[in-house]
Amino acid sequence: MLELTKDNNVSELIASKKSLKELRKILNTRDTTIREVFNSLGYFYNKSKHEWQRDANFPDKDMTFNEALAQLKAVSPKQTPKVNRKLIEVNKDLIKTNNELIETNSQQNLEVLNAIGLSENEFHVLKKMIQERIHQEEPHKQLPIFNEIAKLNTRSRKNKTYYISEELVAEVDRVADELNIKKSQLVEVALLEFFKHHGSIK
């Protein structure tokens, strides 16, 4: 028996009475491709008789499966499915919309900054300072000392020199830098706290 391949004429493949499943294995191609090739040469599948038949009104033309497939591809080249084109268009619209929103928001932000007299760079510095203040480890413990420092301005001052240990000097330097206050203010607040605890000053 003659072995069937893609080099056989379509009429020979039809005459073999092979099922679509068998032809798919023989030709190593998809069912839809086999149907398209057969239809292109005027064959249609008769479901009631379970066989391929020729349309009498179709021009009588025969060629190999490969030739018919090449001709079919040349006449109707593969196109991008419509659904993909639609998705591409939708994505383009979304990207365009998002870019417009970003541009609009950026413009509005600049207008707000201009209205309050800040440059973009100054705004970012201010934002960073606020975030650092908010995220300090124990802000509730630092608040009282700032209140006490604010009260120092109501007191008259004198310049005095006192000697303290090196360890305390190092700690005063560290805490004053951390809280961004003067060392003299830190020392005065500490002395006031001491006297309050001992009842000397209210």
Secondary structure, DSSP 8 states (H G I E B T S, - for coil): -----TTSBHHHHHHTT--HHHHHHHHTS-HHHHHHHHHHTTEEEETTTTEEEE-TTS-----BHHHHHHHHHHHS-----HHHHHHHHHHHHHHHHHHHHHHHHHHHHHHHHHHTT--HHHHHHHHHHHHHHHT-S-HHHHHHHHHHHHHHTTS----------HHHHHHHHHHHHHHT--HHHHHHHHHHHHHHHTTS--
